[in-house]
Amino acid sequence: MDNLNFNKTHQTTIFAGLPMLQNDRPCSFIRRRPTALKMKSLSTPLWNQINSAPVLTLWTRMEKIGFGAYSEVRRAVNKTTKQVAAVKICKGSTSCRMLKAEAEILQQIESDYIPKFYDLQLDSISNRAFLAMELVDGDSLDQYVQKNGTLSEEDARSVMSKLISAVNELHRRGIAHRDIKPQNIIITDDKHVKLIDFNISKKTRAGRNKSGETHNKFKCTFFSQVSSPAYAAPEVLSRECYSESVDIWGLGVALAEMLFKVSHELESRDGQRLSDIVGQLESCGDVSDQTLSQMKAMLSEKPNERPSISELVEQFRQ
């Protein structure tokens, strides 16, 4: 995802995808089923369903609220329904393909904790794509912790249960997020949560990895080296093939951020790996041994020793 810049007067955090830099700040969207533009079944490629229309035909663009090297995000209003949205705008073949892939994933997901799809349009003349999503007011998790301090164990477990629900929906459909980290989690003042940034997410055939094995608790296998180095799982940093267990690692990072503010530790300990910092974390009066043990299990350097998402659902059931 791009390193984004925001208008200081605008308090909404908006996600504007594409390859992420280490010190970026994310953006966020939310979803509802499209009304003015009817989308067909995904059995027909989504990209082929979009009419080649001049710029945005359904949305009136307003002020810019985020931008990066390859995209920008604007507040927009639906001309028919007057619904307010965030519209991410990309230009160029590669950027448009990534935006299309993100739209296809978001359209499949049914979760209160994942951004919801509104609309996708393509302007073939200017080679631009427009992805509209519901606007969300909130901060990224690292920003929230920076402003408000660490969360109580009770609040952290509540947020975790919502994030686990989101990831469970992804894994159930054979989708790995592949870049879960504090910057890609939006949290509001009332602790409502959204997992964002699906531009490098990947879908494989659920229930079977590429080697044909079906007995492992992690079913998918990936080879492309993606995600943000500071928060990446060890197997990604080692340039090994990996599974959706990288998302379990990411959930562990999120819990460590809520309880121990690990993003601050990463910044203050230049060059130290996240796994080294986690190994030094100890239980205290505010964090139980049980929660600390569950967090460290998610952050195991051995992928197969991490709990599956279904195991986490049980552990963090509210």
C-alpha positions in Angstrom: 0.0 0.0 0.0 1.2 3.5 -0.8 2.7 5.8 1.7 -0.3 8.1 2.1 -0.7 11.8 2.9 -3.8 13.2 4.4 -5.4 16.5 4.8 -4.8 17.5 8.4 -8.3 18.9 8.7 -9.9 15.6 7.8 -10.1 13.0 10.5 -11.2 10.0 8.4 -8.5 7.4 7.7 -8.8 6.1 4.1 -7.1 3.2 2.5 -5.5 3.7 -0.9 -3.9 0.4 -1.9 -0.9 -0.7 -3.8 2.5 -1.9 -2.5 2.9 -0.8 1.1 5.9 1.0 2.4 7.1 0.5 6.0 6.0 3.8 7.5 2.7 4.2 5.7 -0.6 5.2 7.1 -3.6 3.3 5.8 -7.0 4.1 4.6 -10.3 2.4 5.1 -13.6 1.8 3.4 -16.8 0.0 4.2 -19.3 -1.8 2.2 -22.8 -2.2 1.0 -24.3 -3.9 -2.0 -24.2 -1.7 -5.1 -27.5 -0.1 -6.0 -27.0 2.1 -9.0 -24.6 -0.3 -10.7 -25.8 -3.9 -10.9 -22.9 -6.4 -10.6 -23.2 -9.8 -12.2 -22.1 -13.2 -10.8 -18.4 -13.6 -10.4 -18.6 -16.6 -12.7 -18.0 -14.0 -15.3 -14.8 -12.1 -14.6 -15.7 -8.9 -12.7 -13.4 -6.8 -14.9 -15.3 -7.8 -18.0 -18.6 -6.7 -16.4 -17.7 -3.0 -16.1 -18.9 -0.7 -18.8 -16.2 1.5 -20.3 -17.7 4.7 -19.0 -16.2 8.2 -19.1 -14.6 8.8 -15.6 -17.1 8.4 -12.8 -20.7 8.2 -14.0 -22.4 7.3 -10.7 -20.3 9.4 -8.2 -19.6 13.1 -7.8 -16.1 13.4 -6.6 -15.3 15.9 -3.8 -12.2 16.7 -1.8 -9.1 14.6 -1.8 -8.6 12.8 1.5 -5.6 10.6 0.8 -3.1 9.8 -1.9 0.0 7.8 -2.7 2.4 7.2 -5.5 -0.1 5.3 -7.7 -3.5 6.2 -6.4 -5.6 8.8 -4.6 -8.7 8.7 -2.5 -11.6 11.2 -2.6 -14.8 11.6 -0.8 -17.7 11.1 -3.2 -21.5 11.1 -3.3 -23.6 8.8 -5.3 -25.6 10.9 -7.8 -28.7 8.7 -7.4 -28.8 7.7 -3.8 -26.8 10.6 -2.3 -24.8 8.0 -0.4 -21.3 9.2 0.8 -18.4 6.9 0.0 -14.6 6.8 -0.3 -13.5 6.3 -3.9 -10.0 5.0 -4.6 -8.7 6.0 -8.0 -5.8 4.2 -9.8 -4.2 4.8 -13.2 -2.2 2.3 -15.3 -2.5 -1.3 -16.1 -0.8 -2.8 -13.1 -2.6 -0.5 -10.6 -6.0 -1.2 -12.2 -5.4 -5.0 -12.1 -4.6 -4.8 -8.4 -7.7 -2.7 -7.8 -9.8 -5.2 -9.7 -8.4 -8.1 -7.6 -9.2 -6.2 -4.4 -12.8 -5.5 -5.6 -13.3 -9.2 -6.5 -12.3 -10.3 -3.0 -14.3 -7.7 -1.2 -17.4 -8.5 -3.2 -17.3 -12.1 -2.0 -16.9 -11.3 1.7 -19.8 -11.2 4.2 -18.3 -9.7 7.4 -19.1 -6.8 9.7 -15.3 -6.4 10.2 -14.1 -6.2 6.6 -14.6 -3.2 4.2 -17.8 -3.5 2.1 -17.9 -3.1 -1.6 -20.0 -0.4 -3.3 -19.0 0.0 -6.9 -16.2 -0.5 -9.4 -15.9 1.4 -12.7 -13.3 1.5 -15.5 -12.5 4.4 -17.8 -10.8 2.6 -20.7 -9.9 5.9 -22.4 -7.7 7.2 -19.6 -6.9 3.7 -18.3 -8.2 4.5 -14.8 -10.2 2.5 -12.3 -12.5 3.7 -9.5 -13.3 1.6 -6.5 -16.0 3.0 -4.2 -16.4 1.8 -0.6 -18.2 3.0 2.5 -16.3 5.6 4.4 -15.1 4.8 7.9 -14.1 7.2 10.6 -11.3 5.9 12.8 -7.6 5.5 13.3 -5.2 2.7 12.4 -4.5 0.5 15.4 -1.0 1.9 15.9 -2.3 5.5 15.7 -5.1 4.6 18.2 -2.6 3.1 20.7 -0.2 6.0 20.2 -3.0 8.4 21.1 -4.9 6.5 23.8 -2.3 4.1 25.2 -2.5 0.3 25.4 -5.8 -1.4 25.7 -7.0 -3.3 28.7 -6.8 -7.1 28.3 -10.7 -7.3 28.2 -10.9 -4.7 25.4 -8.0 -6.3 23.5 -9.6 -9.7 23.6 -12.9 -8.1 22.4 -11.1 -6.5 19.4 -9.3 -9.8 18.7 -12.5 -11.7 18.6 -13.7 -9.3 15.8 -10.5 -9.6 13.9 -10.5 -13.4 14.2 -14.1 -13.4 12.8 -12.9 -11.4 9.8 -9.9 -13.7 9.1 -12.1 -16.8 9.7 -14.4 -15.6 6.9 -11.3 -15.1 4.6 -9.8 -18.5 5.3 -13.1 -20.2 5.0 -13.2 -19.0 1.4 -9.5 -19.9 0.7 -8.3 -16.3 0.9 -5.2 -15.1 2.8 -4.9 -11.5 3.6 -1.0 -11.7 3.8 -0.5 -8.2 5.3 -2.2 -8.1 8.6 -0.5 -5.5 10.8 -1.5 -2.5 13.0 -1.5 -0.1 10.1 -4.1 -2.3 8.3 -6.6 -2.4 11.2 -9.0 0.5 11.7 -10.4 1.1 15.2 -13.0 3.7 16.1 -13.5 5.5 19.4 -16.1 3.0 20.4 -13.7 0.1 19.4 -15.5 -0.9 16.3 -13.0 -2.7 14.1 -12.3 -3.1 10.3 -9.5 -5.1 8.7 -8.5 -3.3 5.5 -6.0 -3.3 2.6 -6.7 -6.4 0.4 -4.5 -5.3 -2.6 -2.0 -8.2 -2.0 -4.5 -10.7 -0.7 -4.6 -14.0 -2.5 -7.3 -16.6 -3.1 -6.5 -20.3 -3.8 -8.7 -23.3 -3.9 -10.0 -23.8 -0.4 -9.3 -27.1 1.4 -6.2 -28.2 -0.5 -2.7 -26.7 -0.8 -0.7 -26.7 -4.0 1.1 -29.9 -3.1 -2.2 -31.8 -2.9 -2.1 -32.3 0.8 -5.4 -32.1 2.7 -4.4 -33.1 6.2 -2.6 -30.0 7.3 -4.4 -27.4 9.3 -3.1 -24.7 6.9 -4.3 -25.6 3.4 -2.9 -22.9 1.1 0.7 -22.5 -0.2 2.1 -19.2 -1.5 5.4 -18.3 -3.1 5.4 -14.6 -3.9 7.3 -12.6 -1.3 4.9 -9.8 -0.2 3.9 -7.9 3.0 5.7 -5.3 5.1 9.1 -6.4 6.3 8.9 -5.0 9.8 5.8 -7.1 10.5 6.3 -10.0 8.2 6.3 -13.6 9.5 9.7 -15.3 9.7 9.0 -17.6 6.8 8.3 -14.7 4.5 11.5 -12.9 5.5 13.4 -16.2 4.9 11.9 -16.2 1.3 10.4 -19.6 1.9 7.0 -20.8 0.6 4.3 -20.1 3.2 0.7 -20.6 4.0 -2.3 -18.6 5.4 -0.6 -19.1 8.8 1.0 -15.7 8.1 -2.4 -14.2 8.9 -2.2 -15.9 12.3 1.1 -14.3 12.8 -0.5 -11.0 11.8 -3.2 -11.4 14.4 -0.5 -12.1 17.0 1.1 -8.8 16.0 -2.2 -7.0 16.4 -2.7 -8.4 19.9 0.9 -7.5 20.9 0.3 -4.0 19.6 -2.9 -3.6 21.7 -1.2 -4.9 24.9 2.4 -3.9 24.6 2.6 -1.2 21.8 5.2 -3.2 19.8 5.2 -0.7 16.9 6.8 1.8 19.2 9.3 -0.9 20.3 10.2 -1.6 16.6 10.8 2.1 16.0 13.0 2.6 19.2 15.0 -0.6 18.7 16.4 -0.1 15.2 17.2 -3.3 13.4 15.7 -5.6 16.0 13.3 -8.2 14.7 9.7 -8.4 15.9 10.2 -12.0 17.0 13.1 -10.9 19.3 10.9 -8.3 20.9 8.0 -10.7 21.4 10.3 -13.2 23.1 11.2 -10.5 25.7 7.5 -9.7 26.6 6.5 -11.0 30.0 3.2 -11.2 31.8 2.3 -8.4 34.1 -0.5 -7.5 36.5 -2.6 -6.2 33.6 -2.1 -9.2 31.2 -2.9 -12.7 32.2 -0.6 -15.7 31.6 -3.3 -17.2 29.4 -3.5 -14.2 27.0 0.3 -13.9 26.9 0.6 -17.6 26.1 -2.0 -17.4 23.3 -0.3 -14.3 21.8 3.1 -16.1 21.8 1.5 -19.2 20.2 0.3 -17.0 17.3 3.8 -15.5 17.0 5.6 -18.9 16.9 8.4 -18.9 14.5 7.3 -22.3 13.3 4.2 -21.9 11.2 2.7 -25.3 12.0 2.9 -24.6 15.7 0.6 -21.6 15.4 -3.1 -22.2 16.1 -5.5 -22.4 13.2 -8.1 -19.8 12.8 -10.8 -22.2 14.0 -8.8 -22.8 17.2 -8.6 -19.0 17.7 -12.3 -18.7 17.3 -12.8 -21.0 20.3 -10.0 -19.4 22.3 -11.4 -15.8 21.9 -15.1 -16.6 21.9 -17.0 -13.8 23.6 
